[in-house]
């Protein structure tokens, strides 16, 4: 393992530490109060921007590509590297740290150059959130059950961080609003449900390579996903109302949210997309035709076997 990998503090989605020693063993609510402030005057300023694994959500990628005014493929190539999402075989990307100092490419001694569009993981720190029902559950038809989510919050207190020594007090609710976490939660919610649902299945069942490619494309490159929707047989296959079609044609956020529904349907069988009746009928007819061809082939093979058996018996003089 390289020195860079040794230094990397493994963090999972949204910056929650794998090592529980840095998580304070106290459940917090939205009204709990914390003392914390981060600013250029803090001795550890930007220390948390290096040696970390920052997983990017689809909304993170969308906002950063707009901020940098570059297409998704260029952003992915320049600023990210591939990874797998928390304890799953679902492909994703994380920020590619600079080789010279193992820090985020967007951080400088003066701070973050993309601060207002920084990733979700950066916004959460140091307040994490636990949700016992992030993955949801489904009924026999694949529909999401309406289960009340049990959320609570906690703080991550690392030795290097001096922000806890500041005199600024907040409620957890105030901190989250100030950091723009609530907006990110709403944007990331359905995508995170996909990841949590996949995680709940365990590693005994694996996604097909085609499913992995589709998940990666829809999660990282909306421009390519839009081409897939409008330049393939997609709209001929699924029942999509005209209003939705216009929204996803022109609005990237609407397209992103739509992609989550598509992934839920194709990866987990959720009833979020409806295939057109004529496509179903055509598929059934195709299956019946294949079945008929299989039966015909089996009968043919059986008759050939009978003929071969009879021929051998005739040659050896064996009588019935």
C-alpha positions as CSV (number, residue, x, y, z in Angstrom):
1,X,0.0,0.0,0.0
2,X,1.4,3.4,-0.9
3,X,2.1,6.2,1.6
4,X,-0.8,8.2,0.1
5,X,-3.2,5.3,0.8
6,X,-1.8,4.9,4.3
7,X,-2.4,8.5,5.1
8,X,-6.0,8.4,3.7
9,X,-8.6,8.6,6.5
10,X,-11.3,6.3,5.1
11,X,-14.6,8.1,5.2
12,X,-17.9,6.9,3.9
13,X,-20.8,8.8,2.4
14,X,-21.1,12.3,3.6
15,X,-17.9,12.2,5.7
16,X,-19.0,9.9,8.5
17,X,-15.8,8.3,10.0
18,X,-15.3,4.5,9.9
19,X,-13.3,4.8,13.1
20,X,-16.0,5.2,15.8
21,X,-13.5,6.7,18.3
22,X,-13.9,10.1,16.7
23,X,-17.7,10.0,16.9
24,X,-19.0,11.3,20.1
25,X,-21.3,8.7,21.7
26,X,-24.3,11.1,22.1
27,X,-27.4,11.3,20.1
28,X,-28.4,14.8,19.1
29,X,-31.7,16.2,17.8
30,X,-32.2,19.2,15.5
31,X,-32.6,21.3,18.6
32,X,-29.4,20.1,20.3
33,X,-26.8,22.8,20.7
34,X,-23.2,22.5,19.5
35,X,-20.2,24.8,19.8
36,X,-18.3,25.0,16.6
37,X,-16.9,27.4,14.0
38,X,-14.5,27.1,11.1
39,X,-12.9,30.2,9.6
40,X,-9.4,31.3,8.3
41,X,-8.3,32.3,11.8
42,X,-8.6,28.8,13.2
43,X,-5.2,27.1,13.6
44,X,-6.3,24.0,11.7
45,X,-7.9,25.9,8.8
46,X,-8.0,23.5,5.7
47,X,-6.4,20.7,7.6
48,X,-9.5,18.6,7.1
49,X,-9.3,19.1,3.3
50,X,-6.5,16.5,2.9
51,X,-6.0,12.8,3.3
52,X,-9.7,12.1,3.0
53,X,-12.0,10.2,0.7
54,X,-14.7,12.6,-0.5
55,X,-17.4,10.6,-2.4
56,X,-19.4,12.8,-4.8
57,X,-23.1,12.5,-5.3
58,X,-24.8,13.2,-8.6
59,X,-25.9,16.6,-7.3
60,X,-22.3,17.4,-6.2
61,X,-21.1,16.6,-9.8
62,X,-23.9,18.7,-11.3
63,X,-23.1,21.8,-9.2
64,X,-19.4,21.5,-9.6
65,X,-19.5,21.1,-13.4
66,X,-21.7,24.2,-13.6
67,X,-19.4,26.1,-11.3
68,X,-16.3,25.2,-13.4
69,X,-18.3,25.5,-16.7
70,X,-17.0,22.2,-18.1
71,X,-18.8,19.1,-19.3
72,X,-19.2,16.1,-17.0
73,X,-16.7,13.9,-18.8
74,X,-14.0,16.6,-18.5
75,X,-14.7,17.1,-14.8
76,X,-14.6,13.3,-14.1
77,X,-11.3,12.9,-16.0
78,X,-9.6,15.9,-14.3
79,X,-10.9,16.0,-10.8
80,X,-12.1,12.5,-9.8
81,X,-11.1,8.9,-9.6
82,X,-13.3,5.8,-9.5
83,X,-14.3,4.0,-6.3
84,X,-17.1,1.8,-5.0
85,X,-19.9,3.3,-2.9
86,X,-20.0,2.2,0.7
87,X,-19.8,-1.6,1.1
88,X,-21.5,-2.2,-2.3
89,X,-20.5,-3.0,-5.9
90,X,-22.0,0.2,-7.1
91,X,-19.4,2.3,-9.0
92,X,-19.0,6.0,-8.1
93,X,-16.3,8.6,-8.0
94,X,-14.4,10.5,-5.4
95,X,-12.3,13.7,-5.5
96,X,-8.8,13.0,-6.8
97,X,-6.4,14.5,-4.3
98,X,-3.3,16.4,-5.4
99,X,-0.2,14.3,-5.6
100,X,2.2,16.8,-4.1
101,X,0.3,17.4,-0.8
102,X,-2.5,14.9,-0.8
103,X,-5.1,17.6,-0.5
104,X,-8.3,18.5,-2.4
105,X,-7.6,20.2,-5.7
106,X,-9.9,23.0,-4.9
107,X,-8.3,24.0,-1.6
108,X,-5.8,26.8,-1.1
109,X,-4.2,28.3,2.0
110,X,-7.0,30.9,1.8
111,X,-9.7,28.3,1.7
112,X,-11.9,26.5,-0.7
113,X,-12.2,27.9,-4.2
114,X,-15.6,26.3,-4.9
115,X,-16.9,26.9,-1.4
116,X,-20.5,27.8,-2.3
117,X,-20.7,24.7,-4.5
118,X,-18.6,22.4,-2.3
119,X,-19.5,18.7,-2.0
120,X,-22.1,17.3,0.4
121,X,-19.4,15.5,2.5
122,X,-17.7,18.8,3.2
123,X,-21.0,20.5,4.3
124,X,-21.8,17.8,6.8
125,X,-18.6,18.0,8.9
126,X,-18.6,17.9,11.9
127,X,-22.3,17.0,12.3
128,X,-23.2,13.5,11.0
129,X,-26.7,12.1,10.5
130,X,-27.8,8.5,11.1
131,X,-31.0,7.1,9.5
132,X,-32.1,3.6,10.3
133,X,-34.4,3.5,7.3
134,X,-32.2,5.1,4.6
135,X,-32.7,2.0,2.4
136,X,-36.4,1.9,2.8
137,X,-38.3,-1.3,2.1
138,X,-40.6,-2.7,-0.6
139,X,-43.8,-4.6,-0.8
140,X,-44.4,-7.6,-3.1
141,X,-44.9,-5.2,-6.1
142,X,-41.7,-3.4,-5.5
143,X,-43.3,-0.2,-4.1
144,X,-41.6,1.8,-1.4
145,X,-43.3,1.2,2.0
146,X,-44.2,4.3,3.9
147,X,-42.0,3.9,7.0
148,X,-41.3,6.7,9.4
149,X,-37.6,7.4,9.3
150,X,-35.7,7.4,12.6
151,X,-33.0,10.0,12.3
152,X,-30.6,11.3,14.8
153,X,-27.4,13.4,14.7
154,X,-24.0,13.2,16.1
155,X,-20.7,15.1,16.1
156,X,-17.3,13.9,14.7
157,X,-14.5,15.3,16.9
158,X,-11.1,14.7,15.5
159,X,-7.9,15.6,17.3
160,X,-6.6,18.1,14.7
161,X,-9.9,20.1,14.6
162,X,-9.8,23.3,16.7
163,X,-13.2,24.5,15.5
164,X,-14.8,23.1,18.7
165,X,-12.7,25.6,20.7
166,X,-14.5,28.5,19.1
167,X,-17.2,30.4,21.0
168,X,-19.9,30.2,18.3
169,X,-23.0,28.2,19.4
170,X,-25.7,26.7,17.1
171,X,-28.5,24.3,17.2
172,X,-28.0,21.4,14.9
173,X,-30.9,22.8,12.8
174,X,-29.2,26.2,12.5
175,X,-25.9,24.6,11.5
176,X,-27.4,22.5,8.8
177,X,-29.3,25.4,7.3
178,X,-26.2,27.6,7.4
179,X,-24.2,24.9,5.6
180,X,-26.9,24.2,3.0
181,X,-27.2,20.6,4.2
182,X,-31.0,20.5,4.0
183,X,-31.0,21.3,0.3
184,X,-28.4,18.6,-0.3
185,X,-30.3,16.1,1.7
186,X,-33.4,16.6,-0.5
187,X,-31.4,16.4,-3.7
188,X,-29.4,13.3,-2.6
189,X,-32.3,11.5,-0.8
190,X,-33.5,9.1,-3.6
191,X,-29.9,8.4,-4.8
192,X,-28.8,7.6,-1.3
193,X,-31.8,5.3,-1.0
194,X,-30.5,3.3,-4.0
195,X,-27.1,2.9,-2.4
196,X,-28.6,1.9,1.0
197,X,-30.9,-0.6,-0.6
198,X,-28.1,-2.1,-2.5
199,X,-26.0,-2.3,0.7
200,X,-28.9,-4.1,2.5
201,X,-28.7,-6.9,-0.1
202,X,-25.2,-7.7,0.9
203,X,-22.3,-8.8,-1.4
204,X,-23.8,-12.3,-2.1
205,X,-25.8,-10.8,-5.0
206,X,-23.9,-8.8,-7.6
207,X,-25.0,-6.3,-10.2
208,X,-24.5,-7.2,-13.8
209,X,-21.8,-5.2,-15.7
210,X,-24.6,-3.6,-17.8
211,X,-26.4,-2.5,-14.6
212,X,-23.1,-1.1,-13.2
213,X,-22.5,0.9,-16.3
214,X,-26.0,2.3,-16.3
215,X,-25.8,3.3,-12.7
216,X,-22.4,5.0,-13.2
217,X,-23.6,6.9,-16.3
218,X,-26.8,8.1,-14.8
219,X,-25.0,9.1,-11.5
220,X,-22.0,10.9,-13.0
221,X,-22.8,12.2,-16.5
222,X,-26.2,13.8,-17.0
223,X,-25.3,14.9,-20.5
224,X,-24.9,11.3,-21.7
225,X,-28.0,10.2,-19.8
226,X,-30.0,12.9,-21.6
227,X,-28.7,11.5,-24.9
228,X,-29.7,8.0,-23.8
229,X,-33.3,9.2,-23.0
230,X,-33.8,11.3,-26.2
231,X,-31.7,9.6,-28.8
232,X,-32.5,5.9,-28.1
233,X,-35.7,4.0,-28.0
234,X,-36.2,5.0,-24.4
235,X,-39.3,7.2,-25.0
236,X,-40.8,4.5,-27.2
237,X,-40.4,2.0,-24.4
238,X,-41.6,3.9,-21.3
239,X,-44.8,5.9,-20.7
240,X,-43.6,9.4,-19.9
241,X,-46.0,12.3,-19.9
242,X,-45.3,15.3,-22.0
243,X,-44.8,17.7,-19.1
244,X,-42.1,15.4,-17.7
245,X,-40.4,15.1,-21.1
246,X,-40.1,18.9,-21.4
247,X,-38.8,19.2,-17.9
248,X,-36.1,16.6,-18.3
249,X,-35.2,18.0,-21.7
250,X,-34.3,21.4,-20.3
251,X,-33.7,21.1,-16.6
252,X,-30.7,19.2,-15.3
253,X,-32.1,18.9,-11.7
254,X,-35.3,17.4,-13.0
255,X,-33.3,15.1,-15.2
256,X,-31.2,14.0,-12.3
257,X,-34.3,13.3,-10.1
258,X,-35.8,11.4,-13.1
259,X,-32.7,9.3,-13.4
260,X,-33.1,8.1,-9.8
261,X,-36.6,6.8,-10.6
262,X,-35.3,5.0,-13.7
263,X,-32.5,3.4,-11.7
264,X,-34.9,2.3,-8.9
265,X,-37.1,0.7,-11.6
266,X,-34.3,-1.0,-13.6
267,X,-32.1,-2.1,-10.7
268,X,-34.6,-3.0,-8.0
269,X,-38.0,-3.4,-9.8
270,X,-39.6,-0.4,-8.1
271,X,-42.9,0.7,-9.7
272,X,-41.6,4.1,-10.6
273,X,-41.6,3.6,-14.4
274,X,-44.3,2.0,-16.6
275,X,-43.4,0.2,-19.8
276,X,-45.8,0.8,-22.7
277,X,-48.4,-1.9,-23.2
278,X,-47.4,-2.5,-26.9
279,X,-43.8,-3.0,-25.7
280,X,-44.9,-5.6,-23.2
281,X,-47.1,-7.3,-25.8
282,X,-44.2,-7.4,-28.2
283,X,-41.9,-8.8,-25.5
284,X,-44.4,-11.5,-24.6
285,X,-44.8,-12.4,-28.3
286,X,-41.0,-12.5,-28.6
287,X,-40.7,-14.8,-25.6
288,X,-43.5,-17.1,-26.9
289,X,-41.8,-17.3,-30.3
290,X,-38.5,-18.2,-28.6
291,X,-40.3,-20.7,-26.5
292,X,-42.0,-22.2,-29.6
293,X,-38.6,-22.4,-31.3
294,X,-37.1,-24.1,-28.3
295,X,-39.9,-26.7,-28.3
296,X,-39.6,-27.3,-32.0
297,X,-35.8,-27.7,-31.6
298,X,-36.3,-30.2,-28.7
299,X,-38.8,-32.2,-30.8
300,X,-36.4,-32.2,-33.7
301,X,-33.5,-33.4,-31.6
302,X,-35.7,-36.1,-30.0
303,X,-36.8,-37.4,-33.5
304,X,-33.2,-37.4,-34.6
305,X,-32.2,-39.3,-31.5
306,X,-34.9,-41.9,-32.2
307,X,-33.8,-42.3,-35.8
308,X,-30.2,-42.7,-34.7
309,X,-31.2,-45.3,-32.1
310,X,-33.3,-47.2,-34.6
311,X,-30.5,-47.2,-37.1
312,X,-27.9,-48.6,-34.6
313,X,-30.3,-51.3,-33.6
314,X,-30.9,-52.3,-37.2
315,X,-27.1,-52.4,-37.8
316,X,-26.5,-54.7,-34.8
317,X,-29.6,-56.9,-35.4
318,X,-31.2,-56.0,-32.1
319,X,-35.0,-56.5,-32.2
320,X,-37.6,-54.6,-30.2
